[in-house]
């Protein structure tokens, strides 16, 4: 092990100013165990310490300021919990009170009367007296000697660290000591060609400037370099994994396009494919005949025609003598897929079936036998497809719909249904912003259907306040009288099921009362109903026997009723943008004009106003996804807040999209030129890549 590596792994307790107790605290609160961890504790922000105010010229508002003067007096005031230490700082132009409410015994010892100090902190005013609670103090000599002027770093912290007197000032000193005593030069981790092409400062220069920047220009160059590097290695891992998978995991070769596919395309397909659908089918076709396992993510907004693409992909499997499966997250969605696929399959003589948690024992036995014999060619189902008893004779393609509702382990079980892993087509109707797609699915090949079928009209969306609810009901009356149907959706949040159920029932009764004289039939579905009850209501709605369906979000995915033209969403402020967009996608599936009415409380947060405004202004799922990303952040949008995938140290997926794209292009080009990273100039980059791959759990969050 070389000297630099030994320093990197040196326990942080040996750094001056740390010791065993603080080391234990730093590990528990910030995960810092080694000197290397300390170097990579990047500041959250910086404050400008170049300006030193005269006390007589302090701004008359609350602000972060820095003053220099002499401590002329100490006094203790108050009793019990209100006891505090007050010091007077004098610089000849005026006096400033400095106040400590806790842990202040060290102050008088460290800074006796007569000490010349630089004080930094939050300025408050009490009448005409300036006051600074718990200031950061340092001697004038220290400030000058250590160069701690100008831009000062503010490090991540916790309440427990501050309570134990590990303040930001203490962290600055600890990190300064680590740099000073270890005197380590940071080796260049990126190939010299990439450093030159992207005009990056060296790794060593960036690491020093990120902690001790001399000016904004130096800081900006250091931040760009370190963000680029972090995103470069993330993308390098994803792209490398994709190449490795394609090299190691062989796939069934679907050589021909046969009778099933051609007859479906010529005789059964009820509409012309969009150019986007044709492009995606070609991309899938290329994968399926390549000899490597397909692992493709298919993105498409609500109503863009993903199911047709999935069907054509499954027919390619059948044309080559293989079986296909389609797995959906709910029984409602699985049954809808099954009805569509069976309608298309029967004229072709293809045998299809469905398997869900509610399938009867006799049906299960029949399905298991038909799968093993190969007679059953397409099986649609829910999680029930993952059961060990479900064995295929020759599974060639697995389609997974609404992929975010399945865990990685569940999807991986599909691999074991065949001698070699089947081709995987993973579909989502939730548009994923480009930056997140490159991060979360960077190891997959991505196809996007970015075009709606001809004739589909955008859903007109309006925002109403609760006081205008009856205007919405009046509009529903006109639409239903004209022969159309409506959804009215109420929120359902796990923590308040009882309250939400009461709200749903109250709303249902109110709606029944309002439309009583019209003779409209009103149905209701919610998560607490038995599947058979739910299915019965949904069937009645789909077949037109129910005019208005009052529901919770169980209808968010998979309900296809072309005659439904109105979606009313009650308490819309309680829904996220993605969910609002999914709900809106339940209407506008027929030839009639469609409407979405968002009803909210009168008092809205700024975020809620932004969500309502976004929904009214656009029906573009990708624009909505970008807005959602800005509002909620990547971890919440993708459901990976706790996964570790997005715990980046300096880069920000939302703000640094441009850097991410440049880093991905650089990583792709490097792997193109040197796939194994064996060239001498790429040796350290390759070593870091392989170390990252060995880290436990990284790949568990991908794909």
VOGU-3710 file (C-alpha; in Angstrom, 3 decimals, decimal comma):
1> xxxxxxxxxx> 0,000/0,000/0,000  1,545/3,351/-1,009  1,940/6,273/1,392  -0,912/8,303/-0,135  -3,310/5,378/0,280  -2,210/4,937/3,901  -2,947/8,609/4,588  -6,327/8,260/2,857  -7,331/5,393/5,164  -5,843/6,923/8,330
11> xxxxxxxxxx> -8,509/7,133/11,086  -9,797/10,673/11,518  -9,162/10,574/15,288  -5,451/11,175/14,608  -6,107/14,559/12,976  -5,228/17,470/15,289  -8,371/18,753/17,009  -10,356/15,505/16,674  -9,467/12,714/19,120  -11,506/9,564/19,907
21> xxxxxxxxxx> -14,683/11,271/21,209  -15,052/13,697/18,313  -14,121/10,938/15,855  -16,998/8,786/17,137  -19,341/11,777/16,832  -18,180/12,602/13,284  -18,687/8,986/12,205  -22,157/8,782/13,697  -23,395/12,158/12,427  -21,619/12,566/9,072
31> xxxxxxxxxx> -20,190/9,112/8,271  -16,614/10,409/8,512  -14,217/7,639/9,530  -10,964/8,434/7,711  -8,864/11,383/6,572  -10,104/10,644/3,030  -13,708/11,055/4,219  -12,729/14,380/5,740  -11,220/15,659/2,479  -14,469/14,707/0,701
41> xxxxxxxxxx> -16,705/16,578/3,135  -17,459/19,338/0,661  -18,947/22,663/1,869  -22,678/23,288/1,403  -22,122/26,971/0,732  -19,659/29,820/1,272  -19,838/33,164/3,032  -17,780/36,189/2,081  -15,415/36,990/4,978  -13,366/39,527/3,051
51> xxxxxxxxxx> -15,331/42,483/4,442  -14,700/43,586/8,031  -17,307/46,040/9,298  -16,648/48,899/11,723  -19,118/48,554/14,582  -20,247/52,146/14,113  -21,103/51,392/10,473  -22,958/48,077/10,848  -26,041/47,657/8,601  -29,309/48,333/10,394
61> xxxxxxxxxx> -30,772/44,930/9,432  -30,210/41,343/10,514  -27,297/39,941/8,479  -24,157/37,775/8,657  -21,279/40,149/9,415  -17,650/40,144/10,527  -16,137/42,672/12,933  -12,713/43,148/14,554  -12,168/44,613/18,012  -11,057/44,188/21,631
71> xxxxxxxxxx> -12,984/42,328/24,340  -13,397/44,928/27,120  -15,875/43,295/29,486  -17,636/40,050/30,532  -20,795/39,734/32,616  -23,249/36,948/33,445  -26,946/37,792/33,260  -30,180/35,957/34,048  -30,773/32,832/36,147  -31,537/29,176/35,454
81> xxxxxxxxxx> -32,245/28,429/31,809  -32,062/32,125/30,954  -28,515/32,448/32,277  -26,109/33,781/29,646  -22,639/35,211/29,202  -22,402/38,662/27,613  -19,135/40,135/26,314  -18,513/43,647/25,014  -16,465/44,072/21,840  -15,093/47,580/21,160
91> xxxxxxxxxx> -13,350/48,770/17,989  -13,191/52,493/18,714  -16,257/53,310/16,596  -18,819/51,575/18,801  -19,621/48,567/20,954  -21,133/45,160/20,062  -22,638/42,695/22,533  -21,642/39,030/22,028  -23,892/36,506/23,809  -23,524/32,806/24,687
101> xxxxxxxxxx> -26,480/30,877/26,153  -24,685/27,536/26,646  -21,222/25,929/26,788  -19,593/29,272/27,503  -17,131/28,463/30,321  -14,331/28,119/27,769  -14,929/31,599/26,324  -13,439/33,683/29,204  -10,500/31,274/29,500  -9,726/31,243/25,761
111> xxxxxxxxxx> -10,373/34,939/25,192  -9,530/36,953/28,337  -10,363/40,665/28,612  -8,045/42,605/26,358  -7,967/39,943/23,595  -8,083/41,254/20,038  -10,471/39,037/18,073  -12,323/38,714/14,780  -15,994/37,855/15,438  -18,303/36,445/12,782
121> xxxxxxxxxx> -21,995/35,718/13,161  -25,590/36,807/12,757  -26,169/40,456/13,606  -29,312/41,295/15,588  -30,500/44,656/16,904  -32,122/45,394/20,268  -33,066/49,034/20,065  -29,834/50,752/19,088  -27,588/48,017/20,475  -26,047/45,495/18,030
131> xxxxxxxxxx> -25,957/41,925/19,289  -24,311/38,716/18,020  -25,357/35,360/19,588  -22,754/32,559/19,662  -20,250/34,238/17,319  -17,310/32,420/15,764  -14,152/33,909/17,327  -10,576/33,802/16,147  -7,469/35,834/16,818  -6,351/38,353/14,230
141> xxxxxxxxxx> -2,995/36,525/13,999  -4,686/33,180/13,280  -6,878/34,627/10,556  -3,881/36,175/8,790  -1,589/33,162/9,298  -4,082/30,569/7,999  -5,360/32,637/5,149  -8,910/32,226/6,475  -10,248/35,378/4,868  -12,401/35,901/1,801
151> xxxxxxxxxx> -14,758/33,022/0,956  -15,293/30,846/4,009  -16,747/27,325/3,676  -19,875/26,267/5,542  -19,831/22,490/6,062  -22,721/20,031/6,517  -23,630/19,732/10,182  -26,207/18,393/12,602  -27,799/19,665/15,798  -25,861/17,088/17,812
161> xxxxxxxxxx> -22,517/18,277/16,421  -23,288/21,892/17,325  -24,463/20,884/20,819  -21,123/19,133/21,319  -19,268/22,273/20,236  -18,259/20,891/16,821  -19,192/24,150/15,125  -18,520/25,144/11,535  -15,451/27,023/12,775  -14,171/23,839/14,441
171> xxxxxxxxxx> -14,730/21,867/11,211  -12,803/24,495/9,265  -9,869/24,143/11,655  -9,945/20,316/11,563  -9,944/20,220/7,765  -7,222/22,871/7,609  -5,070/20,765/9,978  -5,663/17,636/7,880  -4,440/19,410/4,753  -1,498/21,032/6,552
181> xxxxxxxxxx> -0,136/18,004/8,402  -0,711/15,320/5,759  0,693/17,498/2,949  -0,905/15,142/0,426  -0,987/15,736/-3,309  -4,160/14,421/-4,934  -3,435/12,164/-7,897  -5,156/12,933/-11,197  -8,117/10,552/-11,526  -9,271/11,504/-15,031
191> xxxxxxxxxx> -7,446/10,750/-18,287  -5,360/13,709/-19,446  -7,298/13,851/-22,735  -10,578/14,479/-20,856  -8,944/17,071/-18,576  -7,686/18,941/-21,657  -10,872/18,628/-23,717  -13,144/19,936/-20,951  -10,599/22,486/-19,678  -10,656/21,086/-16,152
201> xxxxxxxxxx> -8,339/22,199/-13,367  -6,224/19,413/-11,853  -7,652/17,183/-9,119  -5,129/18,566/-6,620  -5,981/22,182/-7,430  -9,732/21,470/-7,234  -9,534/19,688/-3,864  -7,642/22,588/-2,267  -9,767/25,301/-3,841  -13,058/23,673/-2,841
211> xxxxxxxxxx> -12,055/24,021/0,822  -9,938/27,196/0,661  -10,990/29,261/-2,378  -9,139/32,519/-2,930  -11,917/33,995/-5,057  -15,163/33,129/-6,855  -13,408/32,243/-10,121  -11,179/29,675/-8,421  -14,167/28,258/-6,540  -16,277/27,988/-9,703
221> xxxxxxxxxx> -13,541/26,086/-11,571  -13,038/23,719/-8,618  -16,783/23,033/-8,332  -17,118/22,315/-12,049  -14,134/19,943/-11,978  -15,419/17,951/-8,994  -19,022/17,835/-10,237  -17,817/16,645/-13,633  -15,664/13,942/-12,037  -18,435/12,677/-9,754
231> xxxxxxxxxx> -20,951/12,461/-12,600  -18,325/11,038/-14,966  -17,635/8,075/-12,691  -21,359/7,503/-12,098  -21,967/7,397/-15,862  -18,818/5,349/-16,477  -20,117/2,681/-14,079  -23,557/2,595/-15,695  -22,203/2,420/-19,252  -19,568/-0,128/-18,276
241> xxxxxxxxxx> -22,233/-2,290/-16,643  -24,353/-2,129/-19,795  -21,394/-3,200/-21,949  -20,488/-5,949/-19,498  -24,053/-7,274/-19,439  -24,229/-7,335/-23,225  -20,897/-9,128/-23,391  -21,582/-11,696/-20,670  -25,342/-12,270/-20,809  -26,293/-13,942/-24,039
251> xxxxxxxxxx> -29,846/-13,610/-25,287  -32,117/-15,702/-27,445  -31,743/-14,765/-31,098  -35,074/-13,901/-32,736  -33,945/-14,149/-36,335  -37,193/-13,820/-38,231  -40,257/-11,651/-38,500  -42,943/-14,210/-39,215  -46,621/-14,804/-39,797  -47,908/-13,634/-36,399
261> xxxxxxxxxx> -46,190/-10,248/-36,626  -46,999/-9,641/-40,296  -50,668/-10,625/-40,029  -51,137/-8,480/-36,934  -49,550/-5,486/-38,660  -51,486/-5,886/-41,915  -54,862/-7,228/-40,795  -55,531/-6,510/-37,114  -53,766/-3,314/-36,074  -56,714/-0,880/-35,867
271> xxxxxxxxxx> -54,688/2,257/-36,620  -51,462/3,401/-38,240  -48,401/3,438/-36,016  -46,888/6,825/-35,269  -43,337/7,479/-36,445  -42,220/7,278/-32,795  -43,780/3,810/-32,419  -42,142/2,615/-35,641  -38,757/3,889/-34,440  -39,114/2,070/-31,108
281> xxxxxxxxxx> -40,196/-1,195/-32,786  -37,058/-1,008/-34,958  -34,874/-0,466/-31,870  -36,440/-3,492/-30,139  -36,114/-5,592/-33,310  -32,375/-4,809/-33,445  -31,962/-5,907/-29,811  -33,872/-9,157/-30,251  -31,720/-10,398/-33,099  -28,380/-9,221/-31,664
291> xxxxxxxxxx> -27,544/-12,322/-29,621  -27,301/-10,367/-26,345  -30,067/-10,045/-23,801  -32,303/-7,021/-24,366  -32,718/-4,807/-21,310  -34,689/-1,850/-22,658  -36,712/0,832/-20,912  -39,714/2,032/-22,912  -40,937/5,474/-21,887  -44,191/6,817/-23,209
301> xxxxxxxxxx> -46,687/9,316/-21,933  -50,237/8,265/-21,060  -51,990/7,152/-24,272  -48,877/7,118/-26,455  -49,356/3,476/-27,519  -46,882/1,422/-25,473  -49,185/-1,616/-25,340  -49,149/-1,975/-29,131  -45,348/-1,883/-29,104  -45,310/-4,503/-26,337
311> xxxxxxxxxx> -47,685/-6,718/-28,360  -45,537/-6,480/-31,483  -42,455/-7,329/-29,419  -44,187/-10,406/-27,977  -45,222/-11,497/-31,474  -41,535/-11,437/-32,486  -40,904/-13,934/-29,672  -43,803/-16,141/-30,800  -42,643/-16,040/-34,431  -39,359/-17,569/-33,286
321> xxxxxxxxxx> -40,938/-20,335/-31,210  -40,750/-18,691/-27,781  -43,319/-17,714/-25,152  -43,927/-14,209/-23,772  -45,168/-12,801/-20,481  -46,536/-9,410/-19,461  -46,507/-8,473/-15,776  -48,546/-5,558/-14,378  -48,664/-4,214/-10,793  -52,448/-4,476/-10,199
331> xxxxxxxxxx> -55,253/-6,860/-11,115  -57,192/-4,035/-12,797  -54,286/-3,210/-15,082  -53,444/-6,891/-15,707  -57,046/-7,639/-16,692  -57,169/-4,653/-19,009  -53,940/-5,722/-20,719  -55,283/-9,259/-21,009  -58,540/-8,111/-22,621  -56,623/-6,024/-25,175
341> xxxxxxxxxx> -54,065/-8,719/-25,960  -56,692/-11,459/-26,198  -58,725/-9,320/-28,612  -55,668/-8,984/-30,851  -54,464/-12,580/-30,385  -57,637/-14,623/-31,008  -57,848/-13,887/-34,773  -54,225/-15,092/-35,030  -54,943/-18,353/-33,201  -52,630/-17,407/-30,335
351> xxxxxxxxxx> -53,424/-18,915/-26,945  -53,337/-16,368/-24,093  -54,276/-16,508/-20,417  -54,166/-14,459/-17,224  -52,790/-15,336/-13,772  -53,418/-13,133/-10,709  -53,634/-13,546/-6,962  -57,363/-14,244/-7,214  -57,033/-16,978/-9,891  -58,757/-20,198/-8,792
361> xxxxxxxxxx> -56,775/-23,348/-8,058  -58,190/-25,192/-11,059  -57,264/-22,296/-13,367  -53,763/-22,172/-11,923  -53,255/-25,880/-12,522  -54,452/-25,555/-16,121  -52,163/-22,566/-16,724  -49,117/-24,298/-15,201  -49,612/-27,330/-17,429  -50,167/-25,267/-20,577
371> xxxxxxxxxx> -47,056/-23,186/-19,863  -44,845/-26,241/-19,457  -46,212/-27,884/-22,586  -45,702/-24,682/-24,585  -49,375/-24,510/-25,648  -49,866/-21,278/-23,696  -47,996/-18,659/-25,700  -48,687/-15,355/-23,890  -49,319/-15,136/-20,151  -50,479/-11,860/-18,589
381> xxxxxxxxxx> -50,487/-11,434/-14,836  -49,522/-9,682/-11,632  -46,860/-10,624/-9,064  -48,390/-14,121/-9,274  -46,158/-14,711/-12,326  -43,135/-14,668/-10,007  -44,236/-17,704/-7,978  -41,815/-20,633/-8,176  -44,578/-22,923/-9,478  -44,948/-20,767/-12,597
391> xxxxxxxxxx> -42,520/-22,390/-15,052  -42,387/-21,731/-18,785  -41,263/-24,155/-21,416  -39,420/-21,475/-23,366  -39,849/-17,911/-22,082  -38,200/-15,585/-24,582  -39,536/-12,131/-23,638  -40,842/-10,617/-20,404  -42,628/-7,248/-20,497  -42,930/-5,397/-17,183
401> xxxxxxxxxx> -45,432/-2,542/-17,073  -45,230/0,360/-14,626  -41,770/-0,855/-13,640  -41,408/1,512/-10,641  -43,994/-0,582/-8,777  -41,781/-3,669/-8,835  -38,603/-4,129/-6,817  -35,342/-5,128/-8,464  -35,450/-8,515/-6,706  -38,924/-9,173/-8,100
411> xxxxxxxxxx> -37,857/-8,311/-11,620  -34,751/-10,447/-11,264  -36,925/-13,493/-10,480  -38,204/-13,296/-14,040  -34,686/-14,145/-15,181  -34,950/-17,550/-13,532  -38,001/-18,540/-15,573  -35,817/-19,560/-18,503  -32,563/-21,411/-19,276  -30,920/-18,106/-20,092
421> xxxxxxxxxx> -32,377/-14,743/-19,051  -35,297/-13,738/-21,287  -35,269/-10,427/-23,093  -36,709/-7,675/-20,863  -38,884/-4,784/-21,994  -39,567/-2,461/-19,062  -42,378/0,051/-19,630  -43,366/3,202/-17,780  -46,109/5,744/-18,399  -44,394/8,111/-15,975
431> xxxxxxxxxx> -42,209/10,393/-18,089  -38,705/10,520/-16,650  -36,638/13,699/-17,045  -33,566/13,205/-19,213  -31,123/13,763/-16,356  -32,840/11,164/-14,159  -33,097/8,678/-17,004  -29,339/8,990/-17,523  -28,757/8,431/-13,803  -31,313/5,810/-12,754
441> xxxxxxxxxx> -31,491/3,917/-16,031  -28,096/4,774/-17,468  -27,258/1,081/-17,709  -30,364/0,355/-19,790  -31,076/1,137/-23,418  -33,867/3,717/-23,450  -36,618/4,134/-26,043  -39,067/7,031/-25,933  -42,481/7,282/-27,614  -42,651/11,056/-27,752
451> xxxxxxxxxx> -45,655/11,376/-30,059  -49,364/10,840/-29,384  -51,522/8,932/-31,900  -53,302/11,155/-34,467  -56,706/12,384/-33,357  -55,842/12,459/-29,639  -56,771/15,923/-28,331  -54,996/17,465/-25,329  -57,162/17,378/-22,194  -58,335/20,882/-21,254
461> xxxxxxxxxx> -57,438/21,527/-17,613  -58,912/24,077/-15,214  -58,217/24,961/-11,585  -61,223/25,673/-9,342  -61,450/26,472/-5,643  -63,738/24,456/-3,349  -66,271/27,288/-3,253  -66,786/26,755/-7,006  -67,291/22,991/-6,723  -70,907/23,161/-7,896
471> xxxxxxxxxx> -69,799/24,792/-11,141  -67,873/21,584/-11,784  -70,952/19,500/-10,940  -73,091/21,615/-13,270  -70,576/20,979/-16,055  -70,656/17,230/-15,324  -74,471/17,310/-15,625  -74,237/18,798/-19,145  -71,612/16,249/-20,256  -73,489/13,225/-18,876
481> xxxxxxxxxx> -76,736/14,448/-20,437  -74,810/14,567/-23,732  -74,005/10,854/-23,305  -70,582/10,996/-21,692  -69,195/9,821/-18,324  -67,157/11,332/-15,490  -64,672/10,409/-12,775  -64,565/12,222/-9,421  -61,397/11,270/-7,522  -60,660/11,792/-3,836
491> xxxxxxxxxx> -57,181/11,478/-2,289  -56,070/8,509/-0,245  -53,022/8,869/1,969  -51,875/5,902/4,051  -51,433/7,808/7,323  -55,011/9,078/7,313  -57,083/6,253/5,840  -59,953/6,806/8,278  -60,180/10,541/7,553  -59,875/9,951/3,825
501> xxxxxxxxxx> -62,572/7,277/3,890  -64,873/9,715/5,704  -64,041/12,379/3,119  -64,787/9,936/0,289  -68,139/8,892/1,815  -69,095/12,499/2,505  -68,246/13,418/-1,081  -70,158/10,409/-2,439  -73,275/11,382/-0,493  -72,955/15,023/-1,606
511> xxxxxxxxxx> -72,668/13,950/-5,249  -75,642/11,592/-4,957  -77,728/14,385/-3,453  -76,749/16,893/-6,152  -77,559/14,557/-9,058  -80,568/12,837/-7,444  -83,148/14,540/-9,682  -81,156/13,750/-12,853  -81,485/9,995/-12,461  -77,739/9,475/-13,015
521> xxxxxxxxxx> -76,294/6,204/-11,771  -73,339/6,846/-9,465  -70,815/4,175/-8,479  -67,948/4,129/-6,000  -64,638/2,229/-5,792  -61,918/2,363/-3,149  -59,014/0,260/-1,948  -60,877/-1,362/0,953  -63,374/-3,092/-1,375  -62,981/-6,750/-2,300
531> xxxxxxxxxx> -61,510/-7,270/-5,789  -64,757/-8,818/-7,061  -66,802/-5,814/-5,887  -64,306/-3,407/-7,435  -64,267/-5,300/-10,736  -68,068/-5,338/-10,859  -68,292/-1,546/-10,437  -65,518/-0,960/-12,967  -67,231/-3,238/-15,468  -70,515/-1,366/-15,062
541> xxxxxxxxxx> -68,713/1,955/-15,585  -66,847/0,695/-18,633  -70,060/-0,625/-20,188  -71,920/2,647/-19,528  -74,285/1,447/-16,794  -72,642/3,891/-14,333  -72,495/7,555/-15,370  -70,300/8,999/-12,602  -67,582/7,023/-10,850  -66,527/8,315/-7,408
551> xxxxxxxxxx> -63,149/6,836/-6,581  -59,872/6,992/-4,769  -56,660/6,713/-6,780  -57,241/3,015/-7,508  -58,166/4,221/-11,011  -54,825/6,021/-11,466  -53,398/3,309/-13,697  -54,962/0,988/-16,199  -58,598/2,053/-16,532  -59,521/2,636/-20,168
561> xxxxxxxxxx> -63,011/4,036/-20,731  -63,040/6,021/-24,012  -66,485/7,479/-23,239  -65,263/9,147/-20,011  -64,636/12,808/-20,812  -64,342/14,515/-17,400  -61,852/13,978/-14,585  -62,590/15,929/-11,395  -59,833/15,727/-8,761  -60,888/16,801/-5,270
571> xxxxxxxxxx> -58,228/18,185/-2,863  -55,870/18,315/-5,832  -53,263/20,107/-3,693  -52,671/16,785/-1,894  -51,461/15,077/-5,079  -48,029/15,243/-6,668  -47,631/16,418/-10,261  -46,902/12,951/-11,579  -50,037/11,520/-9,977  -52,200/14,401/-11,224
581> xxxxxxxxxx> -50,884/13,783/-14,741  -51,584/10,039/-14,473  -55,151/10,696/-13,319  -55,740/13,191/-16,098  -54,609/10,504/-18,552  -57,711/8,447/-17,739  -59,798/10,836/-19,885  -59,340/11,989/-23,449  -59,066/8,418/-24,717  -61,966/8,759/-27,148
591> xxxxxxxxxx> -62,949/11,150/-29,911  -64,748/13,670/-27,635  -63,233/16,780/-26,068  -61,993/15,939/-22,565  -61,641/18,019/-19,410  -59,772/17,818/-16,107  -61,014/19,982/-13,224  -58,652/20,459/-10,277  -60,494/21,463/-7,093  -58,386/22,803/-4,215
601> xxxxxxxxxx> -58,671/24,540/-0,901  -58,448/28,341/-1,020  -55,180/28,492/0,961  -52,373/26,955/-1,101  -48,647/26,716/-0,506  -46,360/28,128/-3,185  -45,474/24,579/-4,317  -49,172/23,666/-4,632  -49,810/26,805/-6,713  -46,914/25,835/-8,975
611> xxxxxxxxxx> -48,358/22,325/-9,425  -51,816/23,653/-10,334  -50,334/26,224/-12,730  -48,163/23,560/-14,409  -51,136/21,234/-14,912  -53,232/24,014/-16,443  -50,443/25,204/-18,751  -49,248/21,900/-20,243  -50,235/18,304/-20,989  -46,658/17,376/-21,977
621> xxxxxxxxxx> -45,621/14,632/-19,561  -41,921/15,382/-19,902  -42,392/19,073/-19,075  -44,477/18,030/-16,083  -41,790/15,561/-14,992  -39,132/18,288/-15,176  -41,307/20,598/-13,050  -41,895/17,757/-10,568  -38,155/17,143/-10,374  -37,489/20,786/-9,519
631> xxxxxxxxxx> -40,192/20,790/-6,846  -39,471/17,483/-5,148  -35,879/16,577/-5,949  -34,600/13,363/-7,557  -34,864/11,085/-4,526  -38,568/11,720/-4,003  -39,451/11,625/-7,689  -37,842/8,224/-8,189  -38,610/6,818/-4,744  -34,912/6,366/-3,962
641> xxxxxxxxxx> -34,470/8,870/-1,135  -33,089/6,133/1,108  -31,392/3,991/-1,510  -28,037/5,694/-1,589  -28,011/6,024/-5,357  -28,380/9,792/-5,370  -26,224/10,612/-2,364  -23,889/12,652/-4,487  -21,259/14,638/-2,619  -21,201/17,775/-4,751
651> xxxxxxxxxx> -23,201/17,388/-7,980  -26,932/18,086/-8,196  -28,931/16,077/-10,732  -31,495/18,867/-11,118  -29,140/21,835/-11,407  -26,193/20,158/-13,126  -27,922/18,543/-16,101  -25,503/20,203/-18,542  -22,489/18,847/-16,630  -24,126/15,397/-16,511
661> xxxxxxxxxx> -24,574/15,281/-20,281  -20,963/16,313/-20,896  -19,737/13,738/-18,377  -21,809/10,953/-19,966  -20,522/11,771/-23,457  -16,943/11,756/-22,150  -17,468/8,391/-20,405  -19,068/6,857/-23,514  -16,218/8,016/-25,755  -13,586/6,695/-23,336
671> xxxxxxxxxx> -15,194/3,231/-23,272  -15,475/3,303/-27,059  -11,748/3,992/-27,396  -10,553/1,772/-24,528  -13,334/-0,684/-23,467  -11,281/-2,344/-20,732  -9,521/0,863/-19,623  -6,193/-0,935/-20,097  -4,169/1,891/-21,656  -1,527/3,369/-19,291
681> xxxxxxxxxx> -3,114/6,841/-19,324  -6,452/5,302/-18,244  -5,040/2,955/-15,593  -6,042/4,962/-12,498  -9,490/5,712/-13,961  -9,979/1,974/-14,522  -8,788/1,174/-10,998  -11,294/3,617/-9,486  -14,075/2,212/-11,680  -13,397/-1,349/-10,537
691> xxxxxxxxxx> -13,220/-0,276/-6,880  -16,607/1,444/-7,236  -18,110/-1,649/-8,857  -16,922/-3,758/-5,926  -18,751/-1,527/-3,444  -21,585/-3,541/-1,954  -25,046/-2,606/-3,081  -24,295/-0,206/-5,929  -25,797/-2,347/-8,657  -28,752/-3,300/-6,483
701> xxx> -30,237/0,115/-7,091  -29,881/0,057/-10,855  -32,012/-1,488/-13,560
//
